[in-house]
Amino acid sequence: MIPEFGHFALIVGLCLAVLLSVVPLWGAWRRNTAAMALAPGLAVGLLVFTGISFACLTIAFLQDDFSVEVVANNSNSLLPVYYKFSAVWGNHEGSLLLWALTLALWTAAVATFSRQLPLLMLSRVLAVMGFVAVGFLSFSLFTSNPFARLLPGTPVDGQDLNPLLQDPGLIIHPPLLYMGYVGFSVAFAFAIAALLGGRLDAAWARWSRPWTNVAWAFLTLGIMLGSWWAYYELGWGGWWFWDPVENASFMPWLAGTALLHSLAVTEKRGLFKSWTVLLAIFTFSLSLLGTFLVRSGVLTSVHAFATDPERGLFVLVFLALVVGGSLTLYALRAPAVNSRLRFEWLSRETLLLVNNVVFLVATLTVLFGTLFPLLMDAMGQGKYSVGPPYFNAVFVPLMALLIPVMGLGPVARWKRDSASRWKAELLLPAIAALLCGLTLPLLQGGDYNAWVALALVLAGWLVLGMLRDAWRRLRAAPDLLRGLRRTPASYWGMFVAHVGFAACVVGVVCTSQYSIERDLKMSPGDAQTLAGYRFEFLELANVRGPNYLADEARFTVTRDGEEIARLAPQKRRYLAQGSIMTEAAIDAGLFRDLYVAMGEPVGENGAWAIRLHYKPMVRWMWLGAILVAVGGFVTVADKRYRRQRVLAPDSDGAEVAHGASA
């Protein structure tokens, strides 16, 4: 009965989404205040009924209701309760319902926290989000019903959740990723609403910017957790593989980063208005493209959910409608917008424009590498593979080009600046960064690594330049406390995010250049030394888990005779399907990780293939990504985003709001 109730709630949610996409938009067209006023209530109703539907599916998983097809295919009575909960979205149907729930949550949040917006603008924004909800709820109901029953009978037990997904990462990673993916629909909705109103002024950018920051920060955390999950779960010791579905989440992040910086220019100076709208459309379109890649069956990946071409066709048609419709509206409205403001080549506007160009080129580079094999296969030109050599060769130089611009951006002035002032502000940070790059790699010992030196120079330039600028701002105030209060939260958010990016750069380059790995044959009693650490294979034990049996290799790690850690990697065999999985053991540290993974049994005397890794600075990547996300969240605390707006007529004669000057 509960699955049927969930199915009914999902149908009601679709009906509310249809009303939300039609009634407020009609009200905006006819200037009918009553119709527009329905939008917030419909948005909250959409969240309520989508939430009820999701709760019903969750109950079906927790109660082992194997009469529901998706539960029978993705759960098992022996599965721990917390994995039964995360199994709700560990499949195509459930993850799509999570997508719809996340969209409903964003829609209700906009309706609740944007009451200061003019009703005309708010109704248009919510109507656009309602249209997107119609697409995904229809996709769920008509092609991917999560409440479909198994006929004729109910199996005794389920087929179990994919062992790769039986990990805490599944509990956290997809919801955070979806919060970012789906959150860009808000920026998209604001852009389309601005086009519908015919006004691409600074006001819509100010309204859109905090929502975009939050979505971008969530996506940053989601990608970071996915990288960490792959690192410790797959047993390969890698943290990024340029997998096509990894790229599907990375491309919206790159485009979203360009969008954030472009929104800043539009809000502050009223420039790049048409370009910012186009970036908002492009970013959300990439989110939809990622959904298509995961659910169309065109990719084979550990991330891919569906292999049904009909489902892929549905998403492709919806993608074409969204992208085609929005670009058509853009073509009709955007050419009428002219920016009369000007800026010199040496200015913050120019630097942010360079930032946009670099991120856009990086996005297109990843997009080409991801889609090229699919296009060649579709044209009958054979199988092609685009892997890390291509991405590293084209993506890494772009990021190296970006960092000097990031160091200049915070200290540059709007409209006009001078090279002499830049020199006065940043000469000392540049000299200090150069000294760090030249000397710090010597502390590692061994051969001098030029790539590490370059990374330290660039990261040092970025961090020291930020510190120099922050000190200049604080010193101008009468006292430190007053200086901290005067400096807006958006500045500190930018500061933290840029420092986090520098930490990521150092972590990526150091772990890539200094990592050591060794594949060995080891038996109990054997010992091997790696990077000064002695790994001794003590014993092999049999371990039983809640739904698996495992061979566990027990190691002790010592250095200079002192015990550092005890590690116990496992080779698991899951009972329901007989799947074999590797569970790595890691001794984590701020400056290095020690990593042990089991391969296959080889020979006699309990010998196994063992992989040992020494990973310096690998944690800096993820800590840096966390700082980047924190910077995105801190920016939203800026008081400017909570100020009242001044109303002025839009191109149709109705009132819209202009943001008060910061």
Residue pairs with C-beta under 8 A, 6 or more apart in sequence:
2 56
2 59
2 60
2 63
2 65
3 56
3 57
3 60
3 65
3 67
3 68
3 147
3 149
4 147
5 52
5 56
6 52
6 53
6 54
6 55
6 56
6 57
6 60
6 146
6 147
7 53
7 56
7 145
7 147
9 49
9 50
9 52
9 53
9 56
10 49
10 50
10 53
10 97
10 137
10 140
10 141
10 146
10 147
11 141
12 49
13 46
13 49
13 50
13 53
13 100
13 104
13 133
13 137
14 134
14 137
14 138
14 141
16 42
16 45
16 46
16 49
17 46
17 130
17 133
17 134
17 137
18 130
18 134
19 38
19 42
19 130
20 39
20 42
20 43
20 46
20 107
20 126
20 127
20 129
20 130
20 133
21 127
21 128
21 130
21 131
21 133
21 134
22 127
22 130
23 35
23 38
23 39
23 42
23 127
24 35
24 36
24 38
24 39
24 42
24 123
24 124
24 126
24 127
24 130
25 123
25 124
25 127
26 32
26 35
27 33
27 34
27 35
27 36
27 37
27 38
27 39
27 123
28 36
28 120
28 123
28 124
28 127
28 196
31 120
31 654
33 119
35 123
36 119
36 120
36 122
36 123
37 119
39 111
39 122
39 123
39 126
39 127
40 111
40 112
40 115
40 122
40 126
42 126
42 130
43 104
43 107
43 108
43 110
43 111
43 126
43 129
43 130
44 108
44 111
44 112
46 104
46 107
46 108
46 130
46 133
47 101
47 104
47 105
47 107
47 108
50 97
50 100
50 101
50 104
50 137
51 101
51 104
53 97
53 101
54 88
54 97
54 98
54 101
56 147
57 68
57 70
57 88
57 94
57 97
57 146
57 147
58 85
58 88
59 65
60 68
60 71
60 147
61 71
61 75
61 84
61 85
61 87
61 88
62 81
62 84
62 85
64 71
64 75
64 77
64 84
64 158
65 71
66 72
66 75
66 150
66 154
66 155
66 156
66 157
66 158
67 149
67 150
67 154
68 146
68 147
68 148
68 149
68 150
69 148
69 149
69 150
70 91
70 93
70 94
70 146
70 148
71 158
72 150
72 154
72 155
72 158
72 159
73 91
73 158
73 159
74 87
74 90
74 91
74 94
74 158
74 159
74 160
74 161
74 162
75 84
75 87
75 158
75 160
75 161
76 157
76 158
76 159
76 160
76 161
76 547
76 576
77 157
77 158
78 160
78 546
78 547
78 575
78 576
79 87
79 158
79 160
79 161
79 166
79 546
79 547
80 546
80 547
82 168
82 171
83 161
83 165
83 166
83 170
85 171
86 165
86 170
86 171
87 94
87 161
87 165
87 170
88 94
88 97
88 98
89 95
89 97
89 98
89 170
89 174
89 175
90 161
90 162
90 165
90 170
90 174
91 305
92 144
92 295
92 305
92 306
92 311
93 140
93 144
93 145
93 146
93 148
94 146
95 174
95 305
96 136
96 139
96 140
96 144
96 146
96 295
97 140
97 146
98 174
98 175
98 178
99 136
99 178
99 181
99 182
99 291
100 133
100 136
100 137
100 140
102 175
102 178
102 179
102 181
102 182
103 129
103 132
103 133
103 136
103 182
103 185
104 133
106 129
106 182
106 183
106 185
106 186
106 211
106 215
107 126
107 129
107 130
107 133
110 122
110 125
110 126
110 129
110 186
110 189
110 211
111 122
111 126
114 122
114 125
114 207
115 122
116 644
116 645
117 125
117 207
117 645
117 657
118 645
118 647
118 654
118 655
118 656
118 657
120 197
120 650
120 654
120 655
120 656
121 193
121 197
121 204
121 207
121 656
121 657
124 189
124 192
124 193
124 196
124 197
125 186
125 189
125 190
125 193
126 189
128 188
128 189
128 192
128 193
129 185
129 186
129 189
132 185
132 188
132 189
132 322
135 318
135 321
135 322
139 311
139 314
139 315
139 318
140 146
142 314
143 308
143 310
143 311
143 314
144 306
144 311
157 576
158 576
159 576
159 577
160 547
160 574
160 575
160 576
160 577
162 579
163 548
163 572
163 574
163 577
163 579
163 581
164 233
164 234
164 302
164 581
166 547
166 574
167 229
167 233
169 225
169 226
169 228
169 229
169 233
172 225
173 222
173 225
173 226
173 229
174 222
176 218
176 219
176 221
176 222
176 225
177 218
177 219
177 222
177 223
177 225
177 226
177 249
178 222
179 215
179 218
179 219
179 222
180 215
180 216
180 217
180 218
180 219
180 220
180 221
180 222
180 223
180 249
180 252
180 253
180 256
181 219
181 222
181 249
181 252
181 287
181 290
181 291
182 215
182 287
183 211
183 212
183 214
183 215
183 216
183 218
183 219
184 212
184 215
184 216
184 219
184 252
184 256
184 280
184 283
184 284
184 287
185 284
185 287
186 208
186 211
186 212
186 215
187 208
187 211
187 212
187 215
187 256
187 259
187 280
187 283
187 284
188 280
188 281
188 283
188 284
188 326
190 204
190 207
190 208
190 211
190 280
191 204
191 208
191 276
191 277
191 280
191 281
191 326
192 281
192 326
192 329
193 204
194 200
194 204
194 277
195 277
195 326
195 329
195 330
195 333
195 334
196 329
196 333
197 650
197 651
197 652
197 654
197 656
198 333
198 336
198 650
198 651
198 652
199 650
199 651
199 656
200 273
200 274
200 276
200 277
200 333
200 334
200 337
201 270
201 273
201 658
202 266
202 267
202 268
202 270
202 658
202 659
203 645
203 656
203 657
203 658
203 659
205 263
205 266
205 267
205 273
205 276
205 659
206 267
206 640
206 641
206 659
207 659
208 263
208 280
209 260
209 263
209 264
209 267
209 641
210 635
210 636
210 638
210 641
212 256
212 259
212 260
212 263
212 280
213 260
213 493
213 632
213 633
213 635
213 636
214 632
214 633
214 636
215 256
216 253
216 256
216 257
216 259
216 260
216 632
217 628
217 629
217 630
217 631
217 632
217 633
218 629
219 249
219 252
219 253
219 256
220 253
220 625
220 628
220 629
220 632
221 625
221 626
221 629
222 249
223 249
223 250
223 253
223 625
224 621
224 622
224 625
224 626
224 629
226 246
226 249
227 239
227 240
227 621
227 622
227 625
228 239
228 622
230 236
230 238
230 239
230 240
230 241
231 237
231 238
231 239
231 618
232 584
232 586
233 583
233 584
234 302
234 582
235 582
235 583
235 584
235 597
235 598
235 611
236 597
237 515
237 517
237 584
237 595
237 597
237 611
237 613
237 615
239 511
239 618
239 621
240 246
241 388
242 369
242 387
242 388
242 391
243 301
243 302
243 303
244 293
244 299
244 301
244 370
245 290
245 293
245 294
245 299
245 301
245 303
245 304
246 303
247 366
247 367
247 369
247 370
248 289
248 290
248 293
248 294
248 370
249 290
250 366
251 286
251 289
251 290
251 363
251 366
251 367
251 370
252 283
252 284
252 286
252 287
252 290
254 359
254 362
254 363
254 366
255 279
255 282
255 283
255 286
255 359
255 360
255 363
256 283
257 359
258 279
258 355
258 356
258 359
258 360
258 363
259 276
259 279
259 280
259 283
260 632
261 352
261 355
261 356
261 359
262 272
262 275
262 276
262 279
262 352
262 356
263 276
264 352
265 271
265 272
265 276
265 349
265 352
265 353
266 272
266 273
266 276
267 659
268 414
268 662
269 341
269 343
269 349
269 414
269 415
270 339
270 341
271 339
271 341
271 343
271 349
272 339
272 353
272 356
273 337
273 339
274 330
274 334
274 335
274 337
275 356
277 330
277 334
278 330
278 334
279 356
279 360
281 323
281 326
281 327
281 330
284 322
285 319
285 322
285 323
285 326
286 363
286 367
288 315
288 318
288 319
288 322
288 323
289 319
291 315
292 312
292 315
292 316
292 319
293 299
293 304
293 370
294 303
294 304
294 305
294 306
295 304
295 305
295 306
295 311
295 312
295 315
296 306
296 309
296 311
296 312
296 313
296 315
296 316
297 304
297 306
297 307
297 308
297 309
297 311
297 312
298 312
298 374
299 374
306 312
342 415
343 349
343 350
343 414
343 415
343 416
344 350
344 415
344 416
344 417
346 412
346 416
346 417
346 418
346 419
346 422
347 412
347 413
347 414
347 415
347 416
347 417
348 409
348 412
348 413
348 414
348 417
349 414
349 415
351 405
351 408
351 409
351 412
352 409
354 405
355 402
355 405
355 406
355 409
358 398
358 401
358 402
358 405
359 402
361 398
362 395
362 398
362 399
365 391
365 394
365 395
365 398
366 391
366 395
369 386
369 390
369 391
369 394
370 386
372 384
372 386
373 383
373 384
373 385
373 386
376 382
376 383
376 384
377 383
377 384
399 505
400 454
400 458
403 458
403 459
403 461
403 462
403 502
403 505
404 458
404 461
406 462
406 498
406 501
407 426
407 429
407 461
407 462
407 465
407 466
408 422
408 426
408 465
410 465
410 466
410 469
410 491
410 494
410 495
410 498
411 422
411 425
411 426
411 465
411 468
411 469
412 422
413 421
425 465
425 468
425 469
425 472
426 465
426 468
428 464
428 468
429 460
429 461
429 464
429 465
429 467
429 468
430 461
430 465
432 460
432 464
433 456
433 457
433 458
433 459
433 460
433 461
433 464
434 457
434 460
436 456
436 457
436 460
437 453
437 454
437 455
437 456
437 457
437 460
438 453
440 453
440 456
441 448
441 449
441 452
441 453
441 456
442 448
444 452
444 514
449 513
449 514
451 509
451 512
451 513
452 509
452 510
452 513
452 514
454 509
455 505
455 506
455 508
455 509
455 510
456 506
458 502
458 505
459 502
459 503
459 505
459 506
460 502
462 498
462 499
462 501
462 502
463 498
463 499
463 502
466 495
466 498
466 499
470 487
470 495
473 483
473 486
473 487
473 491
474 480
474 483
474 484
474 487
475 483
476 483
477 483
477 486
488 638
488 639
488 640
488 662
489 634
489 635
489 636
489 637
489 638
489 639
490 635
490 638
490 640
492 631
492 634
493 631
493 632
493 633
493 634
493 635
493 636
493 637
493 638
494 631
494 635
495 631
496 627
496 628
496 630
496 631
496 634
497 627
497 628
497 630
497 631
497 632
497 635
498 631
499 627
500 623
500 624
500 625
500 626
500 627
500 628
500 629
500 630
500 631
501 624
501 628
502 624
503 620
503 621
503 623
503 624
503 627
504 620
504 621
504 624
504 625
504 628
505 624
506 617
506 620
506 624
507 617
507 618
507 619
507 620
507 621
507 622
507 623
507 624
508 621
510 616
510 617
510 620
511 615
511 616
511 617
511 618
511 620
511 621
514 616
514 617
515 613
515 614
515 615
515 616
515 618
516 530
516 531
516 613
516 614
517 611
517 612
517 613
517 614
518 528
518 530
518 611
518 612
519 599
519 609
519 610
519 611
520 528
520 609
520 610
520 611
520 612
521 602
521 603
521 607
521 608
521 609
521 610
522 528
522 537
522 607
522 608
522 610
523 537
523 605
523 606
523 607
523 608
524 537
524 538
524 539
524 540
524 605
524 606
525 537
525 538
526 536
526 537
527 534
527 535
527 536
527 537
528 534
528 535
528 612
529 535
530 612
530 614
531 614
532 559
533 557
533 558
533 559
533 564
533 594
533 614
534 557
534 558
534 559
535 555
535 556
535 557
535 567
535 594
535 596
535 612
536 555
536 556
536 557
536 558
537 553
537 554
537 555
537 610
538 554
538 555
538 556
539 553
539 554
540 551
540 552
540 553
540 554
540 606
540 608
541 551
541 552
541 554
542 549
542 550
542 551
542 552
543 549
543 550
543 551
543 552
543 570
544 550
545 572
547 574
547 575
547 576
548 572
548 573
548 574
548 575
548 581
549 572
549 573
549 575
550 570
550 571
550 572
550 573
550 583
551 570
551 571
551 598
551 601
551 608
552 568
552 569
552 570
553 568
553 569
553 570
553 596
553 598
553 608
553 610
554 566
554 567
554 568
555 566
555 567
555 568
555 569
555 585
555 596
556 563
556 565
556 566
556 567
557 563
557 564
557 565
557 566
557 567
557 587
557 594
558 564
564 587
564 594
565 587
565 594
567 585
567 586
567 587
567 594
567 596
568 585
569 582
569 583
569 584
569 585
569 596
569 597
569 598
570 582
570 583
570 585
570 598
571 580
571 581
571 582
571 583
571 598
571 600
571 608
572 580
572 581
572 582
572 583
573 579
573 580
574 580
574 581
582 597
582 598
582 599
584 595
584 596
584 597
585 595
585 596
585 597
586 593
586 594
586 595
586 596
587 593
587 594
587 595
588 619
589 619
590 619
590 620
591 616
591 617
592 614
592 615
592 616
592 617
592 618
593 613
593 614
593 615
593 618
593 619
594 612
594 613
594 614
594 615
595 611
595 612
595 613
595 614
595 615
596 610
596 611
596 612
596 613
597 610
597 611
597 613
598 608
598 609
598 610
598 611
599 608
599 609
599 610
599 611
600 608
600 609
601 607
601 608
601 609
602 608
602 609
640 659
640 660
640 662
643 659
643 660
644 660
645 657
645 658
645 659
645 660
646 657
646 658
646 660
647 655
647 656
647 657
647 658
648 655
648 656
648 657
648 658
649 655
649 656
650 656
